[in-house]
Amino acid sequence: MVGLAGRVPDVDPRPLLSSALTLGGSPLPLTGRARIYTCGITPYDVTHLGHAATFVWADLLASVVRAAGLEPEVCRNVTDVDDVLTAAASGHGRPYDEFALSQEFRFERDMRALGVARPAHAPHARGHVTHVVQLAAALLRTGAAYEHEGTVWFRGEAAFRTSGLSEDDALARLREFGDEPGAAGSESPWDVPVWRPSPAEHPAWPSPWGWGRPGWHAECAAMCWTTFGPSIDVLGGGEDLAFPHHAYQAAMVEAASGATPYARAHFRVGSVMLDGAKMAKSTKNLVLVSDLLEDHTGPAIRMMLLHRRWSEAWDYTPALLTEAEQRLGRLYAAGGRTGGEDAVETVLGALLDDLDVVTACALAEEHGGAAARTLISVLRIDHAG
């Protein structure tokens, strides 16, 4: 006879928090775990603030999910098969895979300094070439792809039609990210390679269509599908990945699997600018995390990245880092006060409301004590680093 013996005296409030998360203005109720895929680095250069912003925000999302009593399961890939990486490695006189590992080490060092937790999954593209071949075969089977002289082309017009971009803007973005609209053998300017032949200077693997290498969009599609299955809760990355990369990644998995939507929510972090221009490796318009760490702590840089709306683009200035250091000092002082227990739920509510760090910081500073300590813990901005 169980009677009242199996009942607990207090109700755990966290199960209710699991339904409170909103992202991008829309509710994102969760149960058990949250499957978060963040498009990671192509390891051919060191970490700049634009990259750091994406991964710090993804780390905060996981931390907020955990604070709500759920288990975040984060996958952050490494694109270590890429023509840009191959060219950079060749310029340094090193094999592409060895060069990639050295750059990845430097990236991970920066992430540790910024308090970014290691993801549960870190698939590397060269470890998933077989899965890209399987994806290509599935797309051919469903008629969503066709083969021509060793290239498997994905029919991509639907990805463009749902992008909301004009034809000129969409074509420009395809070119910006290394695609070649209207390339020989393709039937449409919107078609992109799932698999393509490799010239002598590029890495190559065997396939039913000859020796070759994966296309970029297909790599993320295969890595994410292999890790999480054909659907995920959150697809994250920089805002510039919305088209073409995220659009084609989702379209490939949906076409091959029949499962829709591919992602329940998108988490595209706003670009970091310098003197009004987006930070980018291609233009060397960069502020490097490693340079900032010479004179500033990881928590200060992290606070600077987080004290804003996650989707907004913003321009870096040294004054913002000074403000972040001052804000950290106030939060630490507030955390040293007593009380604040009644405001803990309010602070968590702000974070669950579209990751509103600005409001959460104001509340924590006002109420102090437990509220401030909770925020410091969830933001992962303690004194370490």
SEVEXKE-129347 format. One record per residue (C-alpha): x, y, z; residue in one letter. Coordinates in nm, 2 decimals. Example, Ala and Ser with C-alpha at 12.3 -4.5 7.8 and 13.67 -1.06 7.14 Angstrom:
SEVEXKE-129347
1.23,-0.45,0.78,a
1.37,-0.11,0.71,s
END
This chain:
SEVEXKE-129347
0.00,0.00,0.00,m
0.16,0.33,-0.11,v
-0.08,0.58,0.03,g
0.11,0.91,0.09,l
0.45,0.74,0.13,a
0.55,0.81,-0.23,g
0.46,1.18,-0.23,r
0.73,1.44,-0.18,v
0.66,1.74,0.05,p
0.77,2.01,-0.20,d
0.69,2.06,-0.57,v
1.00,2.09,-0.80,d
0.92,2.41,-1.00,p
1.16,2.32,-1.28,r
0.92,2.10,-1.48,p
0.71,2.42,-1.53,l
1.02,2.61,-1.65,l
1.07,2.35,-1.93,s
0.77,2.50,-2.11,s
0.87,2.86,-2.05,a
1.16,2.90,-2.30,l
1.10,3.13,-2.59,t
1.35,3.18,-2.88,l
1.31,3.43,-3.16,g
0.98,3.54,-3.01,g
0.82,3.19,-3.03,s
0.76,2.94,-2.75,p
1.00,2.64,-2.75,l
0.86,2.39,-2.50,p
1.10,2.11,-2.42,l
1.09,1.77,-2.25,t
1.38,1.58,-2.12,g
1.66,1.72,-2.34,r
1.72,1.99,-2.60,a
1.90,1.89,-2.92,r
2.11,2.19,-3.02,i
2.32,2.19,-3.34,y
2.56,2.48,-3.38,t
2.75,2.52,-3.70,c
3.12,2.52,-3.59,g
3.45,2.64,-3.73,i
3.64,2.57,-4.05,t
3.98,2.55,-3.88,p
4.21,2.75,-4.10,y
4.26,3.06,-3.88,d
4.23,3.18,-3.53,v
3.91,3.29,-3.34,t
3.78,3.64,-3.39,h
3.50,3.80,-3.19,l
3.24,3.72,-3.45,g
3.30,3.35,-3.41,h
3.32,3.38,-3.03,a
2.98,3.55,-3.01,a
2.81,3.26,-3.18,t
2.96,3.00,-2.96,f
2.92,3.20,-2.63,v
2.55,3.25,-2.71,w
2.51,2.89,-2.79,a
2.67,2.80,-2.46,d
2.44,3.04,-2.27,l
2.14,2.87,-2.44,l
2.26,2.54,-2.31,a
2.31,2.68,-1.97,s
1.96,2.83,-1.95,v
1.82,2.50,-2.07,v
2.00,2.32,-1.79,r
1.88,2.58,-1.53,a
1.52,2.49,-1.64,a
1.58,2.13,-1.54,g
1.65,1.99,-1.88,l
1.95,1.83,-2.04,e
2.11,2.03,-2.33,p
2.27,1.80,-2.58,e
2.50,2.02,-2.79,v
2.66,1.92,-3.12,c
2.92,2.16,-3.26,r
3.09,2.04,-3.58,n
3.43,2.10,-3.72,v
3.44,2.15,-4.10,t
3.78,2.00,-4.16,d
3.71,1.92,-4.53,v
3.68,2.25,-4.71,d
3.85,2.41,-5.01,d
3.94,2.72,-4.81,v
4.11,2.50,-4.55,l
4.29,2.31,-4.82,t
4.42,2.63,-4.97,a
4.53,2.77,-4.63,a
4.71,2.46,-4.54,a
4.89,2.45,-4.88,s
5.00,2.81,-4.82,g
5.16,2.70,-4.49,h
5.32,2.40,-4.65,g
5.13,2.15,-4.43,r
4.88,1.87,-4.49,p
4.52,1.99,-4.46,y
4.43,1.76,-4.17,d
4.75,1.83,-3.97,e
4.70,2.21,-4.02,f
4.33,2.18,-3.92,a
4.42,2.01,-3.59,l
4.66,2.28,-3.50,s
4.41,2.55,-3.56,q
4.14,2.36,-3.38,e
4.37,2.34,-3.07,f
4.40,2.72,-3.07,r
4.02,2.76,-3.11,f
3.95,2.53,-2.81,e
4.20,2.72,-2.60,r
4.00,3.04,-2.67,d
3.67,2.87,-2.59,m
3.80,2.75,-2.26,r
3.91,3.10,-2.17,a
3.56,3.23,-2.25,l
3.40,2.96,-2.03,g
3.24,2.77,-2.32,v
3.17,2.42,-2.22,a
3.28,2.14,-2.45,r
2.99,2.01,-2.65,p
2.85,1.66,-2.61,a
2.93,1.59,-2.97,h
3.20,1.74,-3.19,a
3.18,1.56,-3.53,p
3.45,1.63,-3.78,h
3.36,1.63,-4.15,a
3.64,1.39,-4.25,r
3.50,1.14,-4.01,g
3.16,1.15,-4.18,h
3.24,1.12,-4.55,v
3.07,0.79,-4.56,t
2.75,0.95,-4.42,h
2.77,1.22,-4.69,v
2.78,0.94,-4.95,v
2.48,0.78,-4.79,q
2.30,1.12,-4.79,l
2.38,1.16,-5.16,a
2.24,0.81,-5.23,a
1.92,0.89,-5.04,a
1.87,1.22,-5.23,l
1.92,1.04,-5.56,l
1.67,0.78,-5.46,r
1.40,1.04,-5.38,t
1.47,1.24,-5.69,g
1.59,1.54,-5.50,a
1.94,1.51,-5.66,a
2.09,1.40,-5.99,y
2.44,1.29,-6.09,e
2.65,1.43,-6.38,h
3.01,1.33,-6.45,e
3.09,1.24,-6.09,g
2.91,1.53,-5.92,t
2.58,1.47,-5.73,v
2.38,1.79,-5.75,w
2.10,1.87,-5.50,f
1.80,2.04,-5.65,r
1.80,2.36,-5.45,g
1.53,2.59,-5.60,e
1.29,2.52,-5.31,a
1.56,2.63,-5.07,a
1.59,2.96,-5.25,f
1.21,3.01,-5.28,r
1.17,2.99,-4.90,t
1.47,3.22,-4.82,s
1.28,3.55,-4.87,g
1.57,3.69,-5.07,l
1.57,3.84,-5.41,s
1.74,3.64,-5.69,e
2.03,3.88,-5.70,d
2.09,3.87,-5.33,d
2.06,3.49,-5.31,a
2.30,3.44,-5.59,l
2.55,3.68,-5.43,a
2.53,3.49,-5.11,r
2.59,3.16,-5.28,l
2.90,3.30,-5.45,r
3.02,3.45,-5.12,e
3.02,3.11,-4.95,f
3.20,2.93,-5.23,g
2.91,2.79,-5.44,d
2.91,2.84,-5.81,e
2.56,2.92,-5.94,p
2.52,2.78,-6.29,g
2.84,2.57,-6.28,a
2.89,2.32,-6.56,a
2.68,2.01,-6.52,g
2.42,2.17,-6.30,s
2.06,2.21,-6.43,e
1.98,2.52,-6.23,s
2.18,2.81,-6.06,p
2.02,2.70,-5.73,w
2.17,2.35,-5.74,d
2.46,2.27,-5.51,v
2.70,1.98,-5.49,p
2.64,1.70,-5.24,v
2.94,1.52,-5.38,w
3.20,1.64,-5.63,r
3.52,1.51,-5.80,p
3.85,1.61,-5.64,s
4.14,1.75,-5.84,p
4.49,1.63,-5.75,a
4.56,1.90,-5.50,e
4.24,1.83,-5.29,h
4.17,1.54,-5.05,p
3.96,1.26,-5.20,a
3.76,0.96,-5.10,w
3.61,0.68,-5.30,p
3.24,0.69,-5.39,s
3.00,0.52,-5.63,p
3.05,0.83,-5.85,w
3.43,0.83,-5.84,g
3.69,0.98,-5.62,w
3.58,1.30,-5.47,g
3.49,1.51,-5.16,r
3.17,1.63,-4.99,p
3.00,1.96,-5.05,g
2.99,2.20,-4.75,w
2.61,2.20,-4.69,h
2.60,1.82,-4.72,a
2.86,1.79,-4.45,e
2.66,1.96,-4.19,c
2.34,1.78,-4.30,a
2.51,1.44,-4.27,a
2.69,1.52,-3.94,m
2.37,1.65,-3.77,c
2.15,1.37,-3.90,w
2.40,1.11,-3.79,t
2.42,1.27,-3.44,t
2.06,1.36,-3.37,f
1.84,1.19,-3.64,g
1.64,1.39,-3.90,p
1.51,1.66,-3.67,s
1.65,1.89,-3.40,i
1.52,2.14,-3.15,d
1.76,2.43,-3.23,v
1.98,2.50,-3.54,l
2.24,2.77,-3.44,g
2.51,2.97,-3.61,g
2.59,3.32,-3.73,g
2.32,3.52,-3.89,e
2.50,3.50,-4.22,d
2.45,3.13,-4.24,l
2.07,3.16,-4.28,a
2.12,3.14,-4.66,f
2.26,2.95,-4.82,p
2.40,2.71,-4.56,h
2.12,2.66,-4.31,h
1.86,2.66,-4.59,a
2.04,2.39,-4.79,y
2.13,2.19,-4.49,q
1.76,2.17,-4.38,a
1.64,2.12,-4.73,a
1.87,1.82,-4.79,m
1.77,1.64,-4.47,v
1.40,1.71,-4.52,e
1.41,1.59,-4.88,a
1.60,1.27,-4.79,a
1.42,1.18,-4.47,s
1.06,1.31,-4.53,g
1.07,1.46,-4.18,a
0.97,1.82,-4.13,t
1.05,2.06,-4.00,p
1.42,1.99,-3.97,y
1.46,2.25,-3.69,a
1.20,2.36,-3.45,r
1.38,2.69,-3.39,a
1.66,2.89,-3.54,h
1.93,3.07,-3.34,f
2.12,3.29,-3.56,r
2.35,3.52,-3.37,v
2.40,3.88,-3.50,g
2.72,3.97,-3.67,s
3.00,4.15,-3.49,v
3.12,4.46,-3.68,m
3.44,4.66,-3.68,l
3.43,5.01,-3.81,d
3.09,4.94,-3.96,g
3.20,4.62,-4.15,a
3.13,4.26,-4.06,k
3.43,4.08,-3.91,m
3.54,3.82,-4.16,a
3.86,3.61,-4.21,k
3.84,3.67,-4.58,s
3.89,4.05,-4.53,t
4.11,4.03,-4.23,k
3.87,4.28,-4.06,n
3.92,4.11,-3.72,l
3.95,4.15,-3.35,v
4.11,3.83,-3.22,l
4.00,3.67,-2.89,v
4.36,3.58,-2.81,s
4.47,3.94,-2.84,d
4.20,4.06,-2.61,l
4.29,3.79,-2.36,l
4.63,3.94,-2.31,e
4.48,4.23,-2.12,d
4.13,4.12,-2.02,h
3.97,3.82,-1.85,t
3.75,3.57,-2.03,g
3.44,3.66,-1.82,p
3.48,4.02,-1.92,a
3.49,3.94,-2.29,i
3.20,3.69,-2.24,r
2.99,3.96,-2.06,m
3.06,4.21,-2.34,m
2.93,3.95,-2.60,l
2.62,3.87,-2.40,l
2.50,4.20,-2.28,h
2.27,4.27,-2.58,r
2.00,4.10,-2.78,r
2.15,3.79,-2.94,w
2.02,3.85,-3.29,s
2.14,4.21,-3.32,e
2.44,4.31,-3.52,a
2.68,4.54,-3.33,w
3.00,4.73,-3.37,d
3.29,4.64,-3.13,y
3.48,4.93,-2.96,t
3.72,4.90,-2.66,p
3.47,5.11,-2.45,a
3.23,4.81,-2.46,l
3.49,4.59,-2.30,l
3.55,4.85,-2.03,t
3.17,4.87,-1.96,e
3.16,4.49,-1.94,a
3.43,4.49,-1.68,e
3.25,4.74,-1.47,q
2.92,4.55,-1.50,r
3.10,4.23,-1.38,l
3.23,4.42,-1.08,g
2.88,4.53,-0.99,r
2.74,4.18,-1.03,l
3.01,4.03,-0.81,y
2.95,4.29,-0.55,a
2.57,4.23,-0.57,a
2.63,3.85,-0.53,g
2.81,3.92,-0.20,g
2.49,4.06,-0.05,r
2.24,3.87,0.15,t
1.88,3.80,0.04,g
1.76,3.80,-0.31,g
1.59,3.46,-0.29,e
1.25,3.60,-0.40,d
1.40,3.74,-0.72,a
1.57,3.42,-0.84,v
1.27,3.30,-1.04,e
1.23,3.65,-1.19,t
1.59,3.64,-1.31,v
1.55,3.30,-1.46,l
1.23,3.41,-1.62,g
1.41,3.69,-1.80,a
1.67,3.45,-1.93,l
1.40,3.21,-2.05,l
1.23,3.50,-2.23,d
1.44,3.49,-2.54,d
1.77,3.50,-2.34,l
1.71,3.85,-2.22,d
2.05,3.90,-2.05,v
2.01,4.28,-2.02,v
1.70,4.26,-1.81,t
1.84,3.97,-1.61,a
2.15,4.17,-1.52,c
1.95,4.47,-1.42,a
1.73,4.26,-1.19,l
2.03,4.08,-1.04,a
2.21,4.41,-0.96,e
1.89,4.55,-0.81,e
1.80,4.25,-0.58,h
2.15,4.11,-0.53,g
2.22,3.81,-0.31,g
2.09,3.48,-0.44,a
1.95,3.64,-0.75,a
2.29,3.78,-0.85,a
2.47,3.45,-0.77,r
2.22,3.26,-0.98,t
2.28,3.49,-1.28,l
2.65,3.47,-1.24,i
2.63,3.09,-1.24,s
2.39,3.06,-1.54,v
2.59,3.32,-1.74,l
2.91,3.12,-1.65,r
3.10,3.44,-1.56,i
3.25,3.34,-1.23,d
3.60,3.46,-1.14,h
3.77,3.17,-1.32,a
3.92,3.26,-1.66,g
END
